[in-house]
């Protein structure tokens, strides 16, 4: 396999694996966060504003790790510098 | 398929490029500034007031209340900065309903600029509140071994702010673009609605995180003495 094929195969496979594995951890963590928040809401309904706001802030922090994985996948597929470099080499030859 | 509005260029002169990010940012600035100016031309304190004034008052008092709940003692001093952050990011997300519009926060340049504003504002508010020595001493809390970690956390917080907002906005726009090419019209509309929701949540998250960072920089170690003298002296 020439280098162009290797770059393409590696980028595609790793992009898929990045999003696949990268969203498992945050999903589990967010599930636990929401479950604990619901328990707290059931115990103290009058603190619901604080609990809801803290829940959303926490969810956004957890979500950002999944967003990092998504951004890496998008870069690998759409803005891959190695692919662009290899294409420039192959076109220049 | 372009990853961000940076690649749609309207006009170019040498190295100066007028791309979609800048044009849409100018549009948002124009709408927000001119709209607010028009609404606040004739403010009334009577019982009857125009609907737009009501709307602005709801927004402003809501933001002030949120800033106070985070723990900042004098919300009006921080209202300009934090309110502008929230209104800009929220307006950038809401305007997605206009066809042909791409949110400028879907470009890493805009979100990095906003995160850099927060990076500069946190020490600025901290020094204004505690003085230069007091603020620099806070980097040594709880022990001076934490100094490199505190500095690293400042930088990584800024990076996280920028990438979080960029990733959320870009993923929303990209999913809509991809779905428009392969599915009937219902699914892109649902994804646009979801994108609106996440846009508003991300606007709220961005400004609340900025408020929390400012609160962490301006909290005082010792209780602030009031200027009223003790009775009897």
Interface residues (C-beta under 8 A of the other chain):
Chain A: X49 X50 X53 X56 X57 X60 X63 X64 X67 X68 X70 X71 X74 X75 X78 X79
Chain B: X1 X3 X66 X69 X160 X163 X164 X166 X167 X168 X170 X171 X174 X201 X202 X204 X205 X208 X209 X212
